[in-house]
Amino acid sequence: MGLAIKALLRNPECTMSSLPIDLKIDRAQRLLRMIEQDAPLLAVRVAQLSRECQESAKLHAQSLAALTRAELQRLVEEKAITELSEPSPHGAD
């Protein structure tokens, strides 16, 4: 896993705090897709390792996916709250 992803997961607010919410959601969705699509390749990459190491790697990927899903859910909720609190534009009379 890349260092940028690890840094992001350690402290997402530090690196993403100034980004627009839609961009944060897009990035979280992209990361989740990457993790999910990588599962078969992960199995191949760890096949030569001991059973314990294989399980550890798979468990780590699953944990990363769960954290990403939780962050994505938080961002979607944050966006909904923000949209509800913003005054809606009214047409000119």
Stockholm file with secondary structure:
# STOCKHOLM 1.0

chainA/1-93         MGLAIKALLRNPECTMSSLPIDLKIDRAQRLLRMIEQDAPLLAVRVAQLSRECQESAKLHAQSLAALTRAELQRLVEEKAITELSEPSPHGAD
#=GR chainA/1-93 SS CCHHHHHHHHCHHHHHTTSCHHHHHHHHHHHHHHHHHHHHHHHHHHTTSCHHHHHHHHHHHHHHHHHHHHHHHHHHHHHHHHHHHSCCCCCCC
#=GC SS_cons        CCHHHHHHHHCHHHHHTTSCHHHHHHHHHHHHHHHHHHHHHHHHHHTTSCHHHHHHHHHHHHHHHHHHHHHHHHHHHHHHHHHHHSCCCCCCC
//
